[in-house]
Amino acid sequence: MSANDTSERGAGLSRRQLLTGATVAAAAVALPVVGTTPTANAVVLPESPESYGALVATNWLDLARKLIKTTPGYTPPVAARALGYIGLTLYEAVVPGSRDYRSLRWVLPDPPDLPHGRADLHWPAVANAALADIVRGLFPTSSEPNKTAIAELERSYLERFQREVHPQRLARSVSRGRAVAQQIFEWSADDGGHEGYLRNFPPSYVPPVGPGLWVPTPPGFQPALQPFWGANRCIVLGSGVDCPPGDHTPYSVEPPSTFYAEAFEVYDAVNHLTSEQRAIAIFWSDDPGVTATPPGHSISIATQVLRAERATLMAAAETYLKVGLAVSDAFVACWNAKYRYNLLRPVTYIRNLIDPAWAPILNTPPFPEYPSGHSVQSGAAATVLADLFGARYSFVDHTHDERGLPARGFDSFGHAAQEAALSRLYGGIHFRPAIELGLRQGECIGRAVNALPLRRRTHWS
C-alpha cells in the first residue's frame, strides 16, 4: 500500500460522497491491496480506513448473518444485540486511522477502556482481527462447522496480508484489533443480555393475568420470550423507557369499539389477502432458524447498499455501527414497552370474539403484541440508512434470493420499513397501532443514533 499520497477530501462533498469516497476534481486513487481493493475514485487519506474498500467488513457481516440463522437461541433480540456489538467493535477498531471520525468512548455509558492513539497500522488487518474475535465471543455455542468458518475467514485474510504488509506492522494491527474486541466484549457482559441465547424463556417469569393481557398463542403456546430484555442497558438511549411508543387503543370487547374494529381489520385482511399482500407477509417474516431474523435483514440491506456504492472500509464501519446500534437499542426499547403493556395478540382476540376457527397465515411470535418489533427495528434502521445514503435512495432487496423469494424494489429506505411493518398486519400478527406507532418509536431511536457526535467537526472536537 502506497503511503506517499497525501490528498485530502475536497470541500463541499455531499454526505453520500463522503461515505463512498467519491471525489471532486482530481482526487488520487490508492494502489490496490489484494482482497481490500480501495474504492474506485476514492479520496485517499494515507494509511487510513478511507483508503480501502469494504470487503473485509461486508464478508464478516455476511458470516454473522449466517451464524444468527444457524446457531440455536439467536432470537431477534439476541441477534440484534450481537449485531450492535459487532458494529461497535468494527468502528472502534478502525476509527483511530480516520481524520474525519472519532471514537465513541466519550459518549458511551461507563465506556470500555479502549486502546488509544493512532499508529502505523494496516486497517483491513485491524478490522479482520477485531471482527474475528468479537464474532467468536458472541457466538460461542455455534456449531463446529460455523467455528471453522470463522477461523477460515480470519485466516484467509491474514494470509493475504502476510504477503503485503511488513510483519511487525501486521502484528501491531492484529494486536489492536484483538484488544478492541476483547474490551468491548468484556463491556458487553454486564448489559443484561449476556448469554441471552441460553435463556430466551426464563421460567421465573409469570405473565400478568387480566382482560386484554397477553397469553401464549397457538400453535406452539410457548412461554414469553425474553420478558426482561427491556431492562437491558442500551448503547445509545439512556434506557429502554426512552423513545416510548405511546399508548395503544384502549382494550374493549364491544363490537362498536375502536379496538374491536382494529381486530376485525386484521381478521378481514387475512381472509382476503391478495397475492401481493401474501408475498409481502412472507418476504418480511424473517423467522428465527430460517433466516437471520429481522435485524439481520436490516444488516443485509445495509450490506447490499455498501456493495452497490463500492464503499470504503470507514464507510462500512460507520454504517454497521449505526445500523447495529439502531436495531440493538430498538429491541430493548420495544421489549420494554411490550412487557409494560402486555397486550394480547390478534389470534387470541379474534378466536374469542369473532371466529373461533380463525388462524393467521404466519405463526404468532411468543411475546406480547404492542408495539411491533418488526416496525420498531425497521423504522430505526431506515432512519439511519436514510441519513447515511439519502432519503430517496432506491434499491432492490435481494435478502431472500437464496430462499427462492423474488427480490423486492423500493424507492426509499422508509418505503421498505413501511412495507416491513405492514407485513405484520397481512400476516395476522399485529393490530395497526402496533405497526404505526412502532414505526414512530423506531424513527425516534434512529434519530438518537444519527445524533451521535462521530464527526470530528462536532463542537467538542
Secondary structure, 3 states (H helix, E strand, C coil): CCCCCCCCCCCCCCHHHHHHCCCCCCCCCCCCCCCCCCCCCCCCCCCCHHHCECHHHHHHHHHHHHHHHHCCCCCHHHHHHHHHHHHHHHHHHHHHHCCCECCCCCCCCCCCCCCCCCCCCCHHHHHHHHHHHHHHHHCCCCCHHHHHHHHHHHHHHHHHHHHHCCHHHHHHHHHHHHHHHHHHHHHHCCCCCCCHHHCCCCCCCCCCCCCCECCCCCCCCCCCCCCCHHHCCCCCCCCCCCCCCCCCCCCCCCCCCHHHHHHHHHHHHHHCCCHHHHHHHHHCCCCECCECHHHHHHHHHHHHHHHHCCCEHHHHHHHHHHHHHHHHHHHHHHHHHHHHHCECCHHHHHHHHCCCCCCCCCCCCCCCCCCCHHHHHHHHHHHHHHHHHCCCCCEEECCCHHHCCCCEEECCHHHHHHHHHHHHHHCCCCCHHHHHHHHHHHHHHHHHHHCCCCECCCCCC
